[in-house]
Amino acid sequence: MAHHSKHRKAQSGFTLLEALIAIVIMSVGILSLAAVYAQGIQVANLTQLDYIAEKKAEQALETVFAARDSKLLAWTNIRNVTGAGGANDGVFLVGAQQLLAAGPDGLYGTGDDLVGSPDVVIMGPGPDKILGTADDVVMSLQGVMTRTIVIVDVPGSPGLRQITITMNYRSGAMARQYTLVSYISQFS
C-alpha cells in the first residue's frame, strides 16, 4: 500500500498584519521627522527675528545717546512725551509704536517719524548685486514688530535716567519680546 504523505511547504514572507504594522511604524517615524523639520524652520525664523529685534532696540538707543552727545536734544527733552510729573517736555512717544523710518530729527519713536514709511531691514543685494542701492531686497517691519521706549528718572540720582526699550513681535502663533535696558546721564 502506497503511503501518500502530504507535506506542506512552509510559507515564507510576511502576513498582511505584519505588513500593516510595519507601515504604521514607518508612518509614525516619517511624521516625526516632518514635525522636527517644521520646528527647525520655525526656530530659524525666530532666530532671525530675535536678531532683528535686538539690533532695532540698539539702533533706537544709539540715537538717544547721539542726540544727547550732539546737543540735538536738551536734557529735559530726553524723556517720554509725558515726562516727569506729567509735563509735556519729552519727545519720545508713550506706548508701543510701529517701527517707522526716523523723521527729520533722526530719532526713532518720536512724533516726527515718517508715518508712510515703515522701517525696513535690508536682506541682501538686488539684481545689480550691489548692496546699498535702490534695488536691494528688503523686509518691511510694518505689522511685524512694535517698539516701546520708556525713559524714567532714576530716584535719588539727579542727572541719570533709565531707558527701557521693549521690542514685541510674533512669529506665527508665538509671541516674543526683547528688552534692552540702559542708563543715560546728563553729561556725555
C-alpha beads as a LAMMPS data file, in Angstrom:
LAMMPS data file: protein, C-alpha beads

188 atoms
187 bonds

1 atom types
1 bond types

-500.0 500.0 xlo xhi
-500.0 500.0 ylo yhi
-500.0 500.0 zlo zhi

Masses

1 110.0

Atoms # bond

1 1 1 0.000 0.000 0.000
2 1 1 1.341 3.263 -1.057
3 1 1 1.530 5.775 1.577
4 1 1 0.991 9.268 0.361
5 1 1 2.301 11.758 2.716
6 1 1 1.318 15.271 2.185
7 1 1 3.953 17.637 3.281
8 1 1 3.024 21.219 3.289
9 1 1 5.730 23.579 2.256
10 1 1 6.478 26.197 4.866
11 1 1 5.380 29.535 3.542
12 1 1 7.809 32.373 3.644
13 1 1 7.156 36.115 3.554
14 1 1 5.030 38.483 5.581
15 1 1 1.445 38.236 6.544
16 1 1 -0.885 41.115 5.829
17 1 1 -0.954 42.022 9.519
18 1 1 2.837 42.214 9.717
19 1 1 2.936 44.448 6.645
20 1 1 0.317 46.802 8.119
21 1 1 2.216 47.068 11.397
22 1 1 5.407 47.891 9.507
23 1 1 3.612 50.601 7.501
24 1 1 2.200 52.165 10.685
25 1 1 5.633 52.205 12.352
26 1 1 7.262 53.779 9.296
27 1 1 4.459 56.358 9.018
28 1 1 4.949 57.426 12.642
29 1 1 8.691 57.774 12.028
30 1 1 8.247 59.839 8.859
31 1 1 5.662 62.108 10.504
32 1 1 8.018 62.624 13.453
33 1 1 10.794 63.671 11.089
34 1 1 8.434 66.090 9.331
35 1 1 7.472 67.642 12.682
36 1 1 11.132 68.079 13.655
37 1 1 11.837 69.682 10.271
38 1 1 8.903 72.108 10.648
39 1 1 10.034 73.037 14.145
40 1 1 13.546 73.678 12.835
41 1 1 12.199 76.093 10.235
42 1 1 10.216 77.935 12.917
43 1 1 13.276 78.216 15.175
44 1 1 15.367 79.520 12.270
45 1 1 12.733 82.189 11.590
46 1 1 12.631 83.129 15.285
47 1 1 16.400 83.421 15.371
48 1 1 16.284 85.930 12.512
49 1 1 13.514 87.950 14.175
50 1 1 15.312 87.809 17.552
51 1 1 18.410 89.276 15.915
52 1 1 16.419 91.995 14.127
53 1 1 14.630 92.934 17.373
54 1 1 17.943 93.179 19.220
55 1 1 19.507 95.385 16.526
56 1 1 16.437 97.659 16.235
57 1 1 16.436 98.198 20.009
58 1 1 20.165 99.002 19.937
59 1 1 19.628 101.357 16.984
60 1 1 16.971 103.335 18.881
61 1 1 19.173 103.507 21.992
62 1 1 22.167 104.726 19.989
63 1 1 20.117 107.571 18.508
64 1 1 19.179 108.726 22.028
65 1 1 22.852 108.835 23.036
66 1 1 23.774 110.560 19.763
67 1 1 21.054 113.188 20.328
68 1 1 22.467 113.909 23.776
69 1 1 26.078 113.999 22.593
70 1 1 25.373 116.238 19.589
71 1 1 23.117 118.520 21.669
72 1 1 20.250 117.830 19.242
73 1 1 18.082 117.453 22.341
74 1 1 18.301 119.270 25.640
75 1 1 18.452 117.034 28.717
76 1 1 14.871 117.999 29.623
77 1 1 13.668 116.600 26.277
78 1 1 15.272 113.169 26.689
79 1 1 12.211 111.579 28.215
80 1 1 8.755 110.428 27.176
81 1 1 6.190 112.966 25.999
82 1 1 4.529 112.958 29.421
83 1 1 7.820 113.429 31.261
84 1 1 8.336 113.881 34.993
85 1 1 5.171 114.975 36.752
86 1 1 3.151 114.755 33.548
87 1 1 4.929 117.688 31.901
88 1 1 4.947 117.539 28.110
89 1 1 8.641 118.246 27.725
90 1 1 9.862 114.934 26.304
91 1 1 9.962 113.874 22.663
92 1 1 9.618 110.076 22.848
93 1 1 6.107 108.745 22.290
94 1 1 4.377 106.741 25.014
95 1 1 3.313 103.136 24.405
96 1 1 4.035 100.585 21.717
97 1 1 4.764 102.163 18.329
98 1 1 5.057 100.627 14.876
99 1 1 8.599 100.705 13.551
100 1 1 8.763 103.664 11.194
101 1 1 11.645 105.381 9.457
102 1 1 13.105 108.159 11.607
103 1 1 11.858 111.640 10.814
104 1 1 13.866 114.844 10.327
105 1 1 15.273 114.696 13.868
106 1 1 16.857 111.293 13.135
107 1 1 15.353 109.769 16.292
108 1 1 13.181 106.658 16.416
109 1 1 9.961 106.682 18.418
110 1 1 9.261 110.428 18.213
111 1 1 6.303 112.349 16.827
112 1 1 8.011 113.237 13.551
113 1 1 8.655 109.638 12.433
114 1 1 7.629 109.093 8.821
115 1 1 4.150 107.538 9.068
116 1 1 4.007 106.485 5.407
117 1 1 7.463 104.909 5.534
118 1 1 7.767 101.735 7.619
119 1 1 11.203 100.744 8.831
120 1 1 12.856 98.015 6.770
121 1 1 15.697 95.541 7.068
122 1 1 17.978 95.005 4.103
123 1 1 18.041 91.264 3.427
124 1 1 20.556 91.331 0.585
125 1 1 21.594 92.978 -2.661
126 1 1 19.149 93.258 -5.538
127 1 1 19.574 92.253 -9.169
128 1 1 22.550 94.601 -9.627
129 1 1 24.432 92.602 -6.915
130 1 1 25.476 95.845 -5.177
131 1 1 24.416 96.303 -1.563
132 1 1 23.121 99.767 -0.658
133 1 1 21.360 100.596 -3.902
134 1 1 17.655 101.190 -4.524
135 1 1 17.014 97.642 -5.761
136 1 1 18.139 95.878 -2.544
137 1 1 15.900 93.121 -1.209
138 1 1 14.216 94.460 1.948
139 1 1 11.816 93.163 4.579
140 1 1 9.250 95.659 5.855
141 1 1 8.759 95.622 9.613
142 1 1 5.266 97.126 9.395
143 1 1 2.911 94.925 11.362
144 1 1 5.775 92.614 12.364
145 1 1 7.253 94.476 15.346
146 1 1 6.433 97.249 17.764
147 1 1 8.864 99.235 19.900
148 1 1 8.184 100.813 23.282
149 1 1 10.644 103.381 24.629
150 1 1 10.298 104.219 28.311
151 1 1 12.594 106.828 29.866
152 1 1 12.346 107.438 33.621
153 1 1 14.393 109.374 36.129
154 1 1 16.443 107.204 38.471
155 1 1 15.270 108.015 42.022
156 1 1 17.984 109.607 44.155
157 1 1 20.282 110.176 41.166
158 1 1 19.696 113.551 39.576
159 1 1 21.012 113.714 36.040
160 1 1 20.540 109.958 35.471
161 1 1 17.727 108.247 33.575
162 1 1 16.885 104.646 32.790
163 1 1 15.968 103.828 29.210
164 1 1 13.997 100.643 28.591
165 1 1 13.348 99.639 25.004
166 1 1 10.974 96.728 24.503
167 1 1 10.502 95.061 21.133
168 1 1 7.364 92.934 20.682
169 1 1 6.913 90.669 17.674
170 1 1 5.192 87.492 16.528
171 1 1 6.328 84.524 14.554
172 1 1 3.267 82.529 13.619
173 1 1 1.316 81.985 16.815
174 1 1 4.336 82.560 19.058
175 1 1 4.633 85.995 20.720
176 1 1 8.183 87.116 21.520
177 1 1 9.701 90.045 23.390
178 1 1 13.186 91.538 23.596
179 1 1 14.010 94.146 26.246
180 1 1 17.094 96.368 26.353
181 1 1 17.781 98.403 29.497
182 1 1 20.426 101.120 29.671
183 1 1 21.190 104.283 31.585
184 1 1 21.949 107.739 30.267
185 1 1 23.480 110.589 32.216
186 1 1 23.055 114.269 31.647
187 1 1 26.727 114.533 30.735
188 1 1 28.396 112.733 27.858

Bonds

1 1 1 2
2 1 2 3
3 1 3 4
4 1 4 5
5 1 5 6
6 1 6 7
7 1 7 8
8 1 8 9
9 1 9 10
10 1 10 11
11 1 11 12
12 1 12 13
13 1 13 14
14 1 14 15
15 1 15 16
16 1 16 17
17 1 17 18
18 1 18 19
19 1 19 20
20 1 20 21
21 1 21 22
22 1 22 23
23 1 23 24
24 1 24 25
25 1 25 26
26 1 26 27
27 1 27 28
28 1 28 29
29 1 29 30
30 1 30 31
31 1 31 32
32 1 32 33
33 1 33 34
34 1 34 35
35 1 35 36
36 1 36 37
37 1 37 38
38 1 38 39
39 1 39 40
40 1 40 41
41 1 41 42
42 1 42 43
43 1 43 44
44 1 44 45
45 1 45 46
46 1 46 47
47 1 47 48
48 1 48 49
49 1 49 50
50 1 50 51
51 1 51 52
52 1 52 53
53 1 53 54
54 1 54 55
55 1 55 56
56 1 56 57
57 1 57 58
58 1 58 59
59 1 59 60
60 1 60 61
61 1 61 62
62 1 62 63
63 1 63 64
64 1 64 65
65 1 65 66
66 1 66 67
67 1 67 68
68 1 68 69
69 1 69 70
70 1 70 71
71 1 71 72
72 1 72 73
73 1 73 74
74 1 74 75
75 1 75 76
76 1 76 77
77 1 77 78
78 1 78 79
79 1 79 80
80 1 80 81
81 1 81 82
82 1 82 83
83 1 83 84
84 1 84 85
85 1 85 86
86 1 86 87
87 1 87 88
88 1 88 89
89 1 89 90
90 1 90 91
91 1 91 92
92 1 92 93
93 1 93 94
94 1 94 95
95 1 95 96
96 1 96 97
97 1 97 98
98 1 98 99
99 1 99 100
100 1 100 101
101 1 101 102
102 1 102 103
103 1 103 104
104 1 104 105
105 1 105 106
106 1 106 107
107 1 107 108
108 1 108 109
109 1 109 110
110 1 110 111
111 1 111 112
112 1 112 113
113 1 113 114
114 1 114 115
115 1 115 116
116 1 116 117
117 1 117 118
118 1 118 119
119 1 119 120
120 1 120 121
121 1 121 122
122 1 122 123
123 1 123 124
124 1 124 125
125 1 125 126
126 1 126 127
127 1 127 128
128 1 128 129
129 1 129 130
130 1 130 131
131 1 131 132
132 1 132 133
133 1 133 134
134 1 134 135
135 1 135 136
136 1 136 137
137 1 137 138
138 1 138 139
139 1 139 140
140 1 140 141
141 1 141 142
142 1 142 143
143 1 143 144
144 1 144 145
145 1 145 146
146 1 146 147
147 1 147 148
148 1 148 149
149 1 149 150
150 1 150 151
151 1 151 152
152 1 152 153
153 1 153 154
154 1 154 155
155 1 155 156
156 1 156 157
157 1 157 158
158 1 158 159
159 1 159 160
160 1 160 161
161 1 161 162
162 1 162 163
163 1 163 164
164 1 164 165
165 1 165 166
166 1 166 167
167 1 167 168
168 1 168 169
169 1 169 170
170 1 170 171
171 1 171 172
172 1 172 173
173 1 173 174
174 1 174 175
175 1 175 176
176 1 176 177
177 1 177 178
178 1 178 179
179 1 179 180
180 1 180 181
181 1 181 182
182 1 182 183
183 1 183 184
184 1 184 185
185 1 185 186
186 1 186 187
187 1 187 188
